[in-house]
Amino acid sequence: MTVTSGISEEAKPEGLTLHPLGGGGAEVAYPEQEPLCIFGTGDLARSLGLRLLQTGCRVVYGSRRPHSCGPLPEGAQVMSHEAAAKAARLIFICVHREHYTFVETLTPYLEGKVLVDLSNNLKKGIYPEANAVYLQRLVPGATVVKGLNTLSAWALQNGLLTGKQVYLCGNSAEAKQAVAEVATKMGLTVLDRGSLSAARELEDFPLQLFPEWRLPLRIAIGLAAFFFFYLLIRDVIYAYVEQGKNISYRIMVSLANKVFPIVSLVMLSLCYLPGVIAAFFQLYRGTKYRRFPNWLDRWMLCRKQMGLVALGFAFLHAIYTFIIPIRYAVRHKLISRVVDEMKNNKTTPFDFNDTEAWGTDSFYVLGILGFFLYVLLGLTSLPSVGGLLSWREFTFIQSKLGHVTLLICTAHGYIYGWNKFLRPSTYKWYTPPGYMLCLVVPSVVLVLKMLLLLPCVDRTLTRIRQGWERSQSSREETGDIKATNL
């Protein structure tokens, strides 16, 4: 004898699915999950559908050719636009703006629905109005939300979404909340950008090309160009004009290997200089609640990129240094020296107390240690590594070890020219060598940092950063004096 739930197929409430209970065969009614609709069957639509299915959502595709639209994620349904629009209340529009005209024919089916516009453009300002605003005008009875347009098909397919920020904007708080819930299920972090008037800004986000890297790259390229031509004039052209020597072959390796460490050290200094300037601003103002100037704010926001650019130039310097022994000019000079000593039947004795030997070894050791700490700073700046560290660990590495790295690399530069600073021959055409110029900025940063580490200064700065204000303290003291006089 079979026990049933007593509900016939005809009498089942809409939206309920009957599931058998245990081994008795009894069926219990559970509400069926409402599907999410995707208009479009391209790469982005397929990747989005796959991700939604992986989070446990039901997915239906709306296509103008439902029987010949190509392979779709397993578990998804495909039907005509009309049928798909009827089946869901939340619809993702994964088609280009130029194909939006088909939406007008679906106006009766889209009444009261939420349309999520994921489209982007190839260029800024190509249309007089934002795509989402245009879509809202085509379907006034629906509620359009602009969002998720910063996601790529590649990121969706590979699941690289955890913690990734996406933006939403729309005129309905309820509609944005519905979209935000789906995005959160996918592992995304949602930021609300306000009304639909912000859609133009959201559509321009994917068109930006490394916005946070522009200032560091411009500074690095400017420094590299300046020092390259400065050293070209000072070394190569000077030798040709004053001494009649053609040493242009040094441009490719020797000259470049002077530019790379110079730019690297200056960029590392510029990475820590804004923090020092900000500290002096706070000491001068006696509060941490006043905004820094815009130029300092922008500078501080791109410190990570400056540090990574500095690390890149340090890598180039290390690689170029490794190839020096295999250069033709170096091998020729070494062989010629050996042949001369053999012809003259004499050898140059090694002086174990020679300061040059100590200086050379110290120079290389500091370079190796500095490069190691450089790499450590670069690794911890990556989100995948830095996310595993506590805030105290992260600040210890990036701040304290960072300044130690700057100190070691600066000492590396000073030891390089320790015996050349007072030689008149060092200043060709009355100009200082490149390494002397590059030591100015890091030396200033280190001196200012040491001033901030003085107990009296550090104590005041710590109090300010904990919320103490000089003006508030003055008012309290004045009040105490008045109370005493009374």
Sequence and secondary structure as in RCSB ss.txt:
>XXXX:A:sequence
MTVTSGISEEAKPEGLTLHPLGGGGAEVAYPEQEPLCIFGTGDLARSLGLRLLQTGCRVVYGSRRPHSCGPLPEG
AQVMSHEAAAKAARLIFICVHREHYTFVETLTPYLEGKVLVDLSNNLKKGIYPEANAVYLQRLVPGATVVKGLNT
LSAWALQNGLLTGKQVYLCGNSAEAKQAVAEVATKMGLTVLDRGSLSAARELEDFPLQLFPEWRLPLRIAIGLAA
FFFFYLLIRDVIYAYVEQGKNISYRIMVSLANKVFPIVSLVMLSLCYLPGVIAAFFQLYRGTKYRRFPNWLDRWM
LCRKQMGLVALGFAFLHAIYTFIIPIRYAVRHKLISRVVDEMKNNKTTPFDFNDTEAWGTDSFYVLGILGFFLYV
LLGLTSLPSVGGLLSWREFTFIQSKLGHVTLLICTAHGYIYGWNKFLRPSTYKWYTPPGYMLCLVVPSVVLVLKM
LLLLPCVDRTLTRIRQGWERSQSSREETGDIKATNL
>XXXX:A:secstr
     S  TTT  TTEEEEEETTTTEEEEEE    EEEE  SHHHHHHHHHHHHTT  EEEE SSTTSS    TT
 EEE HHHHHHH SEEEE S GGGTHHHHTTGGGSTT EEEE    SSTTSSSS HHHHHHHH TTSEEEEE TT
  HHHHHHTTTTT EEEEEES HHHHHHHHHHHHHTT EEEE  SGGGHHHHHHGGG  SGGGHHHHHHHHHHHH
HHHHHHIIIIIIHHHHHS    GGGGTTHHHHHHHHHHHHHHHHHHHHHHHHHHHHHHHHT SSS   HHHHHHH
HTHHHHHHHHHHHHHHHHHHHHHGGGSHHHHHHHHHHHHHHHHHT      TT HHHHHHHHHHHHHHHHHHHHH
HHHHHTSHHHHTTS HHHHHIIIIIIHHHHHHHHHHHHHHHTTTTTT GGGSGGG   HHHHHTHHHHHHHHHHH
HHTSHHHHHHHHHHHTT  HHHHHHHHHHHHHHHH 
